Amino acid sequence: TAFTGISNVLNIVPFPSSLRQNGFVLSGFNVRILRNGLGKVDIVPLQVNFGHIYTTYEPSQTRQANFTVIARQVLRPAMGQEFTIPLAITFGKGALTQDTGQTLNLVSLDGPNKGQPNGLRLSIKDDKGKEITFDKQEVLGDITITGTVTGNVSKVYTAVITPTPGGSVKTGKFSAAIPVTVTYN
């Protein structure tokens, strides 16, 4: 069907429904507008505590702790709509520097080495044990948005701290704030 008027520039021609690979089921012309605040991301626990790490006792220098990222629907979609959205997740570097694409250098917060790498590095593994690459999108999963507000997807990750190869672990407090971004395709 063509729009009539002064300028006949936009023609919308419907096609049968088609499935985009790893995406939405779309008709030939379909615009889906997602409501602001449709979903929410929770990280549980919000803070991972690795406890005390002793510079003189090497077995204490490798630690790991699990956390879960949950993307959940909190609002209803437009009346009569139900659809599935593929979600992606990105773990940022925050203020840390990369040791490799999969590890970040941790930094001392106090003492004589304040602001310097403390000899430990952080990595994050997915639920299959694969190290994620920081600042790179990874698959989180598909969320189905429903009228009954039941859509959710979750994945367990493991934060791992290990000594930097060839380095020495320095005393002092450390902390890392890793931004987590969940997006849809």
Secondary structure, DSSP 8 states (H G I E B T S, - for coil): -B--SS----B------EE-TTS-EE-SS------TTSEEEEEESSS-------TT-GGGG-EEEEEEEEEEE-S--STT--EEEEEEEEE--TT-EEEETTEEEEEB-SSTTTTSEEEEEEEEE-TTS-B--TTS-EEEEEEEE-TTS--EEEEEEEEEEEE-TT-----S-B-----EEEEE-
